[in-house]
Amino acid sequence: MATGQHSNTHLVKGISKAMDQFKYEVAQELGITPPSDGYWGMMTTRDTGTIGGHMTRKLVAMAEQQLSGRQ
């Protein structure tokens, strides 16, 4: 895979910016200092995994609420 390409794709066009903002918000909620230069590669696997796991839990909870009609 060429440099700068991602193996995952988003189903909704233009969602990348929103997901990136969500990642920063979750990191802040967890007390993890996000990289100032935007490069997450120097962060520990534990921190990035924690952020990703928390993002997933929040997204699943939002989807469950929408499916149950409890928005």
PDB file with one MODEL, atoms N, CA, C and O in Angstrom:
MODEL        1
ATOM      1  N   MET A   1       0.854  -1.168   0.000  1.00  0.00           N
ATOM      2  CA  MET A   1       0.000   0.000   0.000  1.00  0.00           C
ATOM      3  C   MET A   1       0.904   1.235   0.000  1.00  0.00           C
ATOM      4  O   MET A   1       1.888   1.292   0.737  1.00  0.00           O
ATOM      5  N   ALA A   2       0.569   2.202  -0.814  1.00  0.00           N
ATOM      6  CA  ALA A   2       1.382   3.407  -0.943  1.00  0.00           C
ATOM      7  C   ALA A   2       1.260   4.281   0.310  1.00  0.00           C
ATOM      8  O   ALA A   2       0.278   4.193   1.047  1.00  0.00           O
ATOM      9  N   THR A   3       2.253   5.107   0.535  1.00  0.00           N
ATOM     10  CA  THR A   3       2.265   6.006   1.672  1.00  0.00           C
ATOM     11  C   THR A   3       1.081   6.964   1.620  1.00  0.00           C
ATOM     12  O   THR A   3       0.769   7.527   0.570  1.00  0.00           O
ATOM     13  N   GLY A   4       0.431   7.141   2.755  1.00  0.00           N
ATOM     14  CA  GLY A   4      -0.679   8.077   2.842  1.00  0.00           C
ATOM     15  C   GLY A   4      -2.033   7.482   2.518  1.00  0.00           C
ATOM     16  O   GLY A   4      -3.050   8.160   2.664  1.00  0.00           O
ATOM     17  N   GLN A   5      -2.074   6.233   2.082  1.00  0.00           N
ATOM     18  CA  GLN A   5      -3.347   5.591   1.784  1.00  0.00           C
ATOM     19  C   GLN A   5      -3.818   4.816   3.010  1.00  0.00           C
ATOM     20  O   GLN A   5      -3.010   4.280   3.768  1.00  0.00           O
ATOM     21  N   HIS A   6      -5.116   4.766   3.189  1.00  0.00           N
ATOM     22  CA  HIS A   6      -5.689   4.036   4.302  1.00  0.00           C
ATOM     23  C   HIS A   6      -6.418   2.813   3.784  1.00  0.00           C
ATOM     24  O   HIS A   6      -7.011   2.848   2.706  1.00  0.00           O
ATOM     25  N   SER A   7      -6.376   1.738   4.544  1.00  0.00           N
ATOM     26  CA  SER A   7      -7.055   0.519   4.117  1.00  0.00           C
ATOM     27  C   SER A   7      -8.547   0.550   4.441  1.00  0.00           C
ATOM     28  O   SER A   7      -9.322  -0.219   3.872  1.00  0.00           O
ATOM     29  N   ASN A   8      -8.952   1.439   5.358  1.00  0.00           N
ATOM     30  CA  ASN A   8     -10.378   1.512   5.675  1.00  0.00           C
ATOM     31  C   ASN A   8     -11.010   2.678   4.920  1.00  0.00           C
ATOM     32  O   ASN A   8     -10.375   3.707   4.690  1.00  0.00           O
ATOM     33  N   THR A   9     -12.260   2.496   4.544  1.00  0.00           N
ATOM     34  CA  THR A   9     -12.963   3.546   3.830  1.00  0.00           C
ATOM     35  C   THR A   9     -14.239   3.881   4.583  1.00  0.00           C
ATOM     36  O   THR A   9     -14.811   3.031   5.266  1.00  0.00           O
ATOM     37  N   HIS A  10     -14.675   5.113   4.454  1.00  0.00           N
ATOM     38  CA  HIS A  10     -15.899   5.554   5.112  1.00  0.00           C
ATOM     39  C   HIS A  10     -17.063   5.433   4.144  1.00  0.00           C
ATOM     40  O   HIS A  10     -16.913   5.680   2.947  1.00  0.00           O
ATOM     41  N   LEU A  11     -18.210   5.057   4.659  1.00  0.00           N
ATOM     42  CA  LEU A  11     -19.395   4.906   3.831  1.00  0.00           C
ATOM     43  C   LEU A  11     -20.044   6.250   3.527  1.00  0.00           C
ATOM     44  O   LEU A  11     -20.760   6.383   2.534  1.00  0.00           O
ATOM     45  N   VAL A  12     -19.801   7.246   4.371  1.00  0.00           N
ATOM     46  CA  VAL A  12     -20.397   8.566   4.205  1.00  0.00           C
ATOM     47  C   VAL A  12     -19.313   9.523   3.719  1.00  0.00           C
ATOM     48  O   VAL A  12     -18.271   9.674   4.357  1.00  0.00           O
ATOM     49  N   LYS A  13     -19.572  10.165   2.585  1.00  0.00           N
ATOM     50  CA  LYS A  13     -18.587  11.110   2.058  1.00  0.00           C
ATOM     51  C   LYS A  13     -18.419  12.289   3.012  1.00  0.00           C
ATOM     52  O   LYS A  13     -19.394  12.767   3.591  1.00  0.00           O
ATOM     53  N   GLY A  14     -17.207  12.749   3.171  1.00  0.00           N
ATOM     54  CA  GLY A  14     -16.929  13.919   3.986  1.00  0.00           C
ATOM     55  C   GLY A  14     -16.909  13.655   5.482  1.00  0.00           C
ATOM     56  O   GLY A  14     -16.824  14.600   6.266  1.00  0.00           O
ATOM     57  N   ILE A  15     -16.985  12.394   5.898  1.00  0.00           N
ATOM     58  CA  ILE A  15     -17.025  12.074   7.325  1.00  0.00           C
ATOM     59  C   ILE A  15     -15.633  12.100   7.957  1.00  0.00           C
ATOM     60  O   ILE A  15     -15.512  12.142   9.181  1.00  0.00           O
ATOM     61  N   SER A  16     -14.596  12.074   7.143  1.00  0.00           N
ATOM     62  CA  SER A  16     -13.227  12.006   7.672  1.00  0.00           C
ATOM     63  C   SER A  16     -12.913  13.146   8.629  1.00  0.00           C
ATOM     64  O   SER A  16     -12.304  12.934   9.677  1.00  0.00           O
ATOM     65  N   LYS A  17     -13.324  14.338   8.272  1.00  0.00           N
ATOM     66  CA  LYS A  17     -13.047  15.501   9.128  1.00  0.00           C
ATOM     67  C   LYS A  17     -13.777  15.385  10.465  1.00  0.00           C
ATOM     68  O   LYS A  17     -13.215  15.692  11.517  1.00  0.00           O
ATOM     69  N   ALA A  18     -15.028  14.943  10.414  1.00  0.00           N
ATOM     70  CA  ALA A  18     -15.813  14.782  11.639  1.00  0.00           C
ATOM     71  C   ALA A  18     -15.227  13.685  12.528  1.00  0.00           C
ATOM     72  O   ALA A  18     -15.181  13.836  13.748  1.00  0.00           O
ATOM     73  N   MET A  19     -14.780  12.582  11.923  1.00  0.00           N
ATOM     74  CA  MET A  19     -14.183  11.492  12.695  1.00  0.00           C
ATOM     75  C   MET A  19     -12.867  11.925  13.326  1.00  0.00           C
ATOM     76  O   MET A  19     -12.547  11.523  14.445  1.00  0.00           O
ATOM     77  N   ASP A  20     -12.113  12.738  12.615  1.00  0.00           N
ATOM     78  CA  ASP A  20     -10.861  13.242  13.164  1.00  0.00           C
ATOM     79  C   ASP A  20     -11.135  14.140  14.374  1.00  0.00           C
ATOM     80  O   ASP A  20     -10.446  14.047  15.390  1.00  0.00           O
ATOM     81  N   GLN A  21     -12.129  14.996  14.262  1.00  0.00           N
ATOM     82  CA  GLN A  21     -12.513  15.860  15.381  1.00  0.00           C
ATOM     83  C   GLN A  21     -12.998  15.016  16.560  1.00  0.00           C
ATOM     84  O   GLN A  21     -12.671  15.304  17.711  1.00  0.00           O
ATOM     85  N   PHE A  22     -13.774  13.980  16.270  1.00  0.00           N
ATOM     86  CA  PHE A  22     -14.273  13.070  17.297  1.00  0.00           C
ATOM     87  C   PHE A  22     -13.112  12.407  18.029  1.00  0.00           C
ATOM     88  O   PHE A  22     -13.158  12.240  19.248  1.00  0.00           O
ATOM     89  N   LYS A  23     -12.076  12.031  17.291  1.00  0.00           N
ATOM     90  CA  LYS A  23     -10.895  11.400  17.881  1.00  0.00           C
ATOM     91  C   LYS A  23     -10.222  12.340  18.885  1.00  0.00           C
ATOM     92  O   LYS A  23      -9.827  11.917  19.971  1.00  0.00           O
ATOM     93  N   TYR A  24     -10.094  13.611  18.516  1.00  0.00           N
ATOM     94  CA  TYR A  24      -9.487  14.593  19.415  1.00  0.00           C
ATOM     95  C   TYR A  24     -10.356  14.820  20.653  1.00  0.00           C
ATOM     96  O   TYR A  24      -9.835  14.960  21.760  1.00  0.00           O
ATOM     97  N   GLU A  25     -11.677  14.858  20.469  1.00  0.00           N
ATOM     98  CA  GLU A  25     -12.589  15.050  21.591  1.00  0.00           C
ATOM     99  C   GLU A  25     -12.504  13.885  22.579  1.00  0.00           C
ATOM    100  O   GLU A  25     -12.469  14.095  23.791  1.00  0.00           O
ATOM    101  N   VAL A  26     -12.472  12.668  22.060  1.00  0.00           N
ATOM    102  CA  VAL A  26     -12.383  11.488  22.907  1.00  0.00           C
ATOM    103  C   VAL A  26     -11.046  11.474  23.649  1.00  0.00           C
ATOM    104  O   VAL A  26     -10.999  11.163  24.839  1.00  0.00           O
ATOM    105  N   ALA A  27      -9.972  11.807  22.958  1.00  0.00           N
ATOM    106  CA  ALA A  27      -8.664  11.857  23.611  1.00  0.00           C
ATOM    107  C   ALA A  27      -8.686  12.845  24.772  1.00  0.00           C
ATOM    108  O   ALA A  27      -8.156  12.560  25.846  1.00  0.00           O
ATOM    109  N   GLN A  28      -9.293  13.996  24.556  1.00  0.00           N
ATOM    110  CA  GLN A  28      -9.375  14.999  25.598  1.00  0.00           C
ATOM    111  C   GLN A  28     -10.212  14.504  26.779  1.00  0.00           C
ATOM    112  O   GLN A  28      -9.842  14.714  27.935  1.00  0.00           O
ATOM    113  N   GLU A  29     -11.343  13.844  26.489  1.00  0.00           N
ATOM    114  CA  GLU A  29     -12.188  13.278  27.545  1.00  0.00           C
ATOM    115  C   GLU A  29     -11.416  12.293  28.401  1.00  0.00           C
ATOM    116  O   GLU A  29     -11.613  12.233  29.615  1.00  0.00           O
ATOM    117  N   LEU A  30     -10.539  11.520  27.777  1.00  0.00           N
ATOM    118  CA  LEU A  30      -9.776  10.494  28.478  1.00  0.00           C
ATOM    119  C   LEU A  30      -8.520  11.040  29.146  1.00  0.00           C
ATOM    120  O   LEU A  30      -7.815  10.308  29.840  1.00  0.00           O
ATOM    121  N   GLY A  31      -8.240  12.319  28.939  1.00  0.00           N
ATOM    122  CA  GLY A  31      -7.046  12.919  29.533  1.00  0.00           C
ATOM    123  C   GLY A  31      -5.769  12.577  28.799  1.00  0.00           C
ATOM    124  O   GLY A  31      -4.679  12.670  29.363  1.00  0.00           O
ATOM    125  N   ILE A  32      -5.894  12.183  27.546  1.00  0.00           N
ATOM    126  CA  ILE A  32      -4.731  11.845  26.715  1.00  0.00           C
ATOM    127  C   ILE A  32      -4.429  13.057  25.850  1.00  0.00           C
ATOM    128  O   ILE A  32      -5.309  13.566  25.155  1.00  0.00           O
ATOM    129  N   THR A  33      -3.197  13.513  25.891  1.00  0.00           N
ATOM    130  CA  THR A  33      -2.809  14.676  25.114  1.00  0.00           C
ATOM    131  C   THR A  33      -2.579  14.276  23.666  1.00  0.00           C
ATOM    132  O   THR A  33      -1.659  13.511  23.374  1.00  0.00           O
ATOM    133  N   PRO A  34      -3.410  14.785  22.749  1.00  0.00           N
ATOM    134  CA  PRO A  34      -3.216  14.454  21.336  1.00  0.00           C
ATOM    135  C   PRO A  34      -1.964  15.148  20.792  1.00  0.00           C
ATOM    136  O   PRO A  34      -1.536  16.168  21.332  1.00  0.00           O
ATOM    137  N   PRO A  35      -1.387  14.608  19.746  1.00  0.00           N
ATOM    138  CA  PRO A  35      -0.175  15.214  19.188  1.00  0.00           C
ATOM    139  C   PRO A  35      -0.473  16.599  18.597  1.00  0.00           C
ATOM    140  O   PRO A  35      -1.462  16.782  17.887  1.00  0.00           O
ATOM    141  N   SER A  36       0.378  17.545  18.896  1.00  0.00           N
ATOM    142  CA  SER A  36       0.172  18.914  18.405  1.00  0.00           C
ATOM    143  C   SER A  36       0.390  19.022  16.900  1.00  0.00           C
ATOM    144  O   SER A  36      -0.179  19.898  16.249  1.00  0.00           O
ATOM    145  N   ASP A  37       1.210  18.137  16.351  1.00  0.00           N
ATOM    146  CA  ASP A  37       1.490  18.197  14.913  1.00  0.00           C
ATOM    147  C   ASP A  37       0.534  17.332  14.089  1.00  0.00           C
ATOM    148  O   ASP A  37       0.633  17.299  12.863  1.00  0.00           O
ATOM    149  N   GLY A  38      -0.398  16.627  14.758  1.00  0.00           N
ATOM    150  CA  GLY A  38      -1.366  15.809  14.045  1.00  0.00           C
ATOM    151  C   GLY A  38      -0.878  14.418  13.682  1.00  0.00           C
ATOM    152  O   GLY A  38      -1.631  13.635  13.104  1.00  0.00           O
ATOM    153  N   TYR A  39       0.360  14.096  14.005  1.00  0.00           N
ATOM    154  CA  TYR A  39       0.911  12.779  13.680  1.00  0.00           C
ATOM    155  C   TYR A  39       0.770  11.861  14.892  1.00  0.00           C
ATOM    156  O   TYR A  39       1.428  12.067  15.912  1.00  0.00           O
ATOM    157  N   TRP A  40      -0.073  10.869  14.778  1.00  0.00           N
ATOM    158  CA  TRP A  40      -0.385   9.978  15.885  1.00  0.00           C
ATOM    159  C   TRP A  40       0.592   8.817  15.990  1.00  0.00           C
ATOM    160  O   TRP A  40       0.491   8.025  16.927  1.00  0.00           O
ATOM    161  N   GLY A  41       1.525   8.690  15.072  1.00  0.00           N
ATOM    162  CA  GLY A  41       2.440   7.560  15.027  1.00  0.00           C
ATOM    163  C   GLY A  41       3.415   7.466  16.175  1.00  0.00           C
ATOM    164  O   GLY A  41       3.966   6.393  16.420  1.00  0.00           O
ATOM    165  N   MET A  42       3.648   8.553  16.888  1.00  0.00           N
ATOM    166  CA  MET A  42       4.586   8.531  18.008  1.00  0.00           C
ATOM    167  C   MET A  42       3.895   8.263  19.343  1.00  0.00           C
ATOM    168  O   MET A  42       4.548   8.206  20.386  1.00  0.00           O
ATOM    169  N   MET A  43       2.582   8.101  19.306  1.00  0.00           N
ATOM    170  CA  MET A  43       1.839   7.823  20.538  1.00  0.00           C
ATOM    171  C   MET A  43       1.928   6.343  20.862  1.00  0.00           C
ATOM    172  O   MET A  43       2.182   5.520  19.983  1.00  0.00           O
ATOM    173  N   THR A  44       1.719   6.012  22.125  1.00  0.00           N
ATOM    174  CA  THR A  44       1.783   4.604  22.514  1.00  0.00           C
ATOM    175  C   THR A  44       0.576   3.853  21.965  1.00  0.00           C
ATOM    176  O   THR A  44      -0.492   4.427  21.751  1.00  0.00           O
ATOM    177  N   THR A  45       0.769   2.573  21.746  1.00  0.00           N
ATOM    178  CA  THR A  45      -0.306   1.720  21.272  1.00  0.00           C
ATOM    179  C   THR A  45      -1.433   1.682  22.289  1.00  0.00           C
ATOM    180  O   THR A  45      -2.606   1.630  21.921  1.00  0.00           O
ATOM    181  N   ARG A  46      -1.084   1.708  23.555  1.00  0.00           N
ATOM    182  CA  ARG A  46      -2.094   1.697  24.612  1.00  0.00           C
ATOM    183  C   ARG A  46      -3.003   2.921  24.500  1.00  0.00           C
ATOM    184  O   ARG A  46      -4.225   2.801  24.591  1.00  0.00           O
ATOM    185  N   ASP A  47      -2.403   4.100  24.301  1.00  0.00           N
ATOM    186  CA  ASP A  47      -3.205   5.325  24.206  1.00  0.00           C
ATOM    187  C   ASP A  47      -4.083   5.341  22.963  1.00  0.00           C
ATOM    188  O   ASP A  47      -5.268   5.664  23.044  1.00  0.00           O
ATOM    189  N   THR A  48      -3.514   4.995  21.817  1.00  0.00           N
ATOM    190  CA  THR A  48      -4.315   5.028  20.596  1.00  0.00           C
ATOM    191  C   THR A  48      -5.399   3.952  20.623  1.00  0.00           C
ATOM    192  O   THR A  48      -6.498   4.163  20.109  1.00  0.00           O
ATOM    193  N   GLY A  49      -5.094   2.808  21.216  1.00  0.00           N
ATOM    194  CA  GLY A  49      -6.094   1.752  21.354  1.00  0.00           C
ATOM    195  C   GLY A  49      -7.216   2.153  22.292  1.00  0.00           C
ATOM    196  O   GLY A  49      -8.382   1.836  22.053  1.00  0.00           O
ATOM    197  N   THR A  50      -6.863   2.848  23.357  1.00  0.00           N
ATOM    198  CA  THR A  50      -7.863   3.337  24.291  1.00  0.00           C
ATOM    199  C   THR A  50      -8.790   4.329  23.610  1.00  0.00           C
ATOM    200  O   THR A  50     -10.008   4.275  23.783  1.00  0.00           O
ATOM    201  N   ILE A  51      -8.210   5.232  22.838  1.00  0.00           N
ATOM    202  CA  ILE A  51      -9.007   6.229  22.115  1.00  0.00           C
ATOM    203  C   ILE A  51      -9.928   5.534  21.119  1.00  0.00           C
ATOM    204  O   ILE A  51     -11.125   5.819  21.077  1.00  0.00           O
ATOM    205  N   GLY A  52      -9.381   4.633  20.323  1.00  0.00           N
ATOM    206  CA  GLY A  52     -10.180   3.926  19.324  1.00  0.00           C
ATOM    207  C   GLY A  52     -11.281   3.087  19.951  1.00  0.00           C
ATOM    208  O   GLY A  52     -12.399   3.052  19.437  1.00  0.00           O
ATOM    209  N   GLY A  53     -10.983   2.416  21.044  1.00  0.00           N
ATOM    210  CA  GLY A  53     -11.982   1.609  21.729  1.00  0.00           C
ATOM    211  C   GLY A  53     -13.110   2.463  22.289  1.00  0.00           C
ATOM    212  O   GLY A  53     -14.281   2.093  22.208  1.00  0.00           O
ATOM    213  N   HIS A  54     -12.749   3.600  22.856  1.00  0.00           N
ATOM    214  CA  HIS A  54     -13.762   4.500  23.413  1.00  0.00           C
ATOM    215  C   HIS A  54     -14.626   5.089  22.295  1.00  0.00           C
ATOM    216  O   HIS A  54     -15.839   5.231  22.446  1.00  0.00           O
ATOM    217  N   MET A  55     -13.992   5.426  21.182  1.00  0.00           N
ATOM    218  CA  MET A  55     -14.749   5.930  20.033  1.00  0.00           C
ATOM    219  C   MET A  55     -15.766   4.883  19.577  1.00  0.00           C
ATOM    220  O   MET A  55     -16.924   5.209  19.317  1.00  0.00           O
ATOM    221  N   THR A  56     -15.337   3.641  19.483  1.00  0.00           N
ATOM    222  CA  THR A  56     -16.207   2.562  19.036  1.00  0.00           C
ATOM    223  C   THR A  56     -17.379   2.377  19.995  1.00  0.00           C
ATOM    224  O   THR A  56     -18.522   2.233  19.562  1.00  0.00           O
ATOM    225  N   ARG A  57     -17.093   2.381  21.308  1.00  0.00           N
ATOM    226  CA  ARG A  57     -18.171   2.234  22.288  1.00  0.00           C
ATOM    227  C   ARG A  57     -19.189   3.356  22.165  1.00  0.00           C
ATOM    228  O   ARG A  57     -20.393   3.111  22.242  1.00  0.00           O
ATOM    229  N   LYS A  58     -18.716   4.592  21.973  1.00  0.00           N
ATOM    230  CA  LYS A  58     -19.630   5.728  21.844  1.00  0.00           C
ATOM    231  C   LYS A  58     -20.461   5.634  20.568  1.00  0.00           C
ATOM    232  O   LYS A  58     -21.656   5.930  20.587  1.00  0.00           O
ATOM    233  N   LEU A  59     -19.845   5.226  19.464  1.00  0.00           N
ATOM    234  CA  LEU A  59     -20.569   5.092  18.205  1.00  0.00           C
ATOM    235  C   LEU A  59     -21.618   3.979  18.280  1.00  0.00           C
ATOM    236  O   LEU A  59     -22.725   4.137  17.767  1.00  0.00           O
ATOM    237  N   VAL A  60     -21.278   2.871  18.908  1.00  0.00           N
ATOM    238  CA  VAL A  60     -22.229   1.771  19.064  1.00  0.00           C
ATOM    239  C   VAL A  60     -23.393   2.216  19.947  1.00  0.00           C
ATOM    240  O   VAL A  60     -24.546   1.909  19.644  1.00  0.00           O
ATOM    241  N   ALA A  61     -23.109   2.930  21.026  1.00  0.00           N
ATOM    242  CA  ALA A  61     -24.173   3.412  21.913  1.00  0.00           C
ATOM    243  C   ALA A  61     -25.114   4.368  21.170  1.00  0.00           C
ATOM    244  O   ALA A  61     -26.331   4.303  21.344  1.00  0.00           O
ATOM    245  N   MET A  62     -24.547   5.254  20.341  1.00  0.00           N
ATOM    246  CA  MET A  62     -25.379   6.174  19.566  1.00  0.00           C
ATOM    247  C   MET A  62     -26.259   5.415  18.577  1.00  0.00           C
ATOM    248  O   MET A  62     -27.432   5.745  18.406  1.00  0.00           O
ATOM    249  N   ALA A  63     -25.699   4.405  17.931  1.00  0.00           N
ATOM    250  CA  ALA A  63     -26.470   3.608  16.962  1.00  0.00           C
ATOM    251  C   ALA A  63     -27.589   2.842  17.667  1.00  0.00           C
ATOM    252  O   ALA A  63     -28.706   2.758  17.157  1.00  0.00           O
ATOM    253  N   GLU A  64     -27.287   2.285  18.839  1.00  0.00           N
ATOM    254  CA  GLU A  64     -28.313   1.560  19.589  1.00  0.00           C
ATOM    255  C   GLU A  64     -29.455   2.492  19.984  1.00  0.00           C
ATOM    256  O   GLU A  64     -30.622   2.105  19.917  1.00  0.00           O
ATOM    257  N   GLN A  65     -29.129   3.706  20.392  1.00  0.00           N
ATOM    258  CA  GLN A  65     -30.162   4.672  20.762  1.00  0.00           C
ATOM    259  C   GLN A  65     -31.035   5.024  19.560  1.00  0.00           C
ATOM    260  O   GLN A  65     -32.257   5.114  19.677  1.00  0.00           O
ATOM    261  N   GLN A  66     -30.405   5.221  18.414  1.00  0.00           N
ATOM    262  CA  GLN A  66     -31.180   5.561  17.213  1.00  0.00           C
ATOM    263  C   GLN A  66     -32.072   4.396  16.793  1.00  0.00           C
ATOM    264  O   GLN A  66     -33.214   4.610  16.385  1.00  0.00           O
ATOM    265  N   LEU A  67     -31.571   3.177  16.887  1.00  0.00           N
ATOM    266  CA  LEU A  67     -32.367   2.020  16.488  1.00  0.00           C
ATOM    267  C   LEU A  67     -33.540   1.783  17.440  1.00  0.00           C
ATOM    268  O   LEU A  67     -34.592   1.292  17.030  1.00  0.00           O
ATOM    269  N   SER A  68     -33.353   2.129  18.687  1.00  0.00           N
ATOM    270  CA  SER A  68     -34.436   1.915  19.650  1.00  0.00           C
ATOM    271  C   SER A  68     -35.400   3.103  19.681  1.00  0.00           C
ATOM    272  O   SER A  68     -36.434   3.041  20.346  1.00  0.00           O
ATOM    273  N   GLY A  69     -35.072   4.178  18.970  1.00  0.00           N
ATOM    274  CA  GLY A  69     -35.953   5.338  18.899  1.00  0.00           C
ATOM    275  C   GLY A  69     -35.852   6.261  20.096  1.00  0.00           C
ATOM    276  O   GLY A  69     -36.744   7.076  20.333  1.00  0.00           O
ATOM    277  N   ARG A  70     -34.761   6.138  20.858  1.00  0.00           N
ATOM    278  CA  ARG A  70     -34.578   6.965  22.055  1.00  0.00           C
ATOM    279  C   ARG A  70     -33.657   8.142  21.817  1.00  0.00           C
ATOM    280  O   ARG A  70     -32.918   8.517  22.728  1.00  0.00           O
ATOM    281  N   GLN A  71     -33.664   8.727  20.671  1.00  0.00           N
ATOM    282  CA  GLN A  71     -32.756   9.825  20.353  1.00  0.00           C
ATOM    283  C   GLN A  71     -32.986  10.901  21.349  1.00  0.00           C
ATOM    284  O   GLN A  71     -32.335  11.944  21.293  1.00  0.00           O
TER     285      GLN A  71
ENDMDL
END
